[in-house]
């Protein structure tokens, strides 16, 4: 019951489409609840307002404009990381976030089970 972080890129809407659609391009999977456990440790401390909104049963969309806030909150996760797997999960999430910054037509979705 982890929370996967998925990078989506916008697919340009054709003349028949009113809204753009998105395709997933990269996933930071959380099959062992590593990210979920980290989020529980920092939740409610006032330093991670964006990450506090991640729902383990739902979806949180973080558009490219909000990614700098996500990157600013990741060090708070690093402060509570206890194991190499947790540090690696944070590192992979930071890489995903930086990739999202390179394109205004991208977003990260935190997808719960």
N, C-alpha and C positions, 0 to 999 in steps of 0.2 A: 504494500500500500504506500509506495513512495510517491514522490513528486518529481516528475520529469520536467526538465527545461528544454523547450523545443524552439529552435530558430525557424521562423517562417519568413518567406519572401513573397511579396505581392506579385501576382500574375496580372498583367495588364488586362483590363476589361475590354472586351471586344465591343463592336457596335450594338450587339444584342444584349449585352450585360449592363445592368444598372450599377451593380456594386462589384468592386474588384474581388478576386478570390486569392487565396494564399496557398502556398505549397510548403511543406516542411522540408528543410534542407539539412538540418543537423540536430541531433538529440544528445543531451546529457541525461542519460537514464539514471534512475534511482531505485533499482530493484531491491536493494537491501536497506532502504529507508535512511540512508546516510544524510541526505539533505533534509529530510523531514525531521530527523533528530536534532540537527543543528538549528533548524528554525524554531523548534520547541524551546531550545536553550536561550535564545535571544528574544523571543516573543514577549512583547509587553514592556520591554525595558526602555522604550522611548527613543532608542537610537536607530531603529530599523522600521520606520513606518511603512515603507513599500513592502519589504519582506514580511511584515506582520500581516499583510493582506493575502498572502498565499494560503489557499484553501486546499487541504489534503484531499478533499472530495470534489473539488470544483476546478475552475480555471481562472487564472489571473493573466491578463494581457498587459505586457509592458512594451509600449511603443518605443521607437528609437529616441524620441525626445526625453523619455523617462529613464533611459539606460544609464546616463551619468549618475543619477540617484542610486540605481542598483549597484553600480561600481563603487560608489561611496559607502554603501552599506556592507559590502562583502568583507571588509576588514573586521567588522563586528563578528561575523561568522568565524573568521580565522582566529579571533581571540578565544573562542570557546572550543575550537577543534582540539581533540585529544588523540586522534589516531591518524596515521598516514592516509588512510582511505578518506577521511574527512578533509584533510588538507588538499588531496588530489581532486575531490569533488568541487571544492571552492575554486581551485585553479582552473578546472575545465569550465566551470560556470563563468569565470572572468574572461576566458578566451572567447566563449560564446557571446558574451556581452560586447566585447570589443569588436567582434565581427558584425554585430548588429549596428554598431555605431557607424560603420562604413557606408551604410545605405539607408536612406530615408524611407524606403519601401519595405523595411523589415521590422519584425517585432519578435519578442520572446514571449512564449506562453508557458506559464507554469501549470502543468496539467496533473491534477491529482487522479487517484483511482476512482 
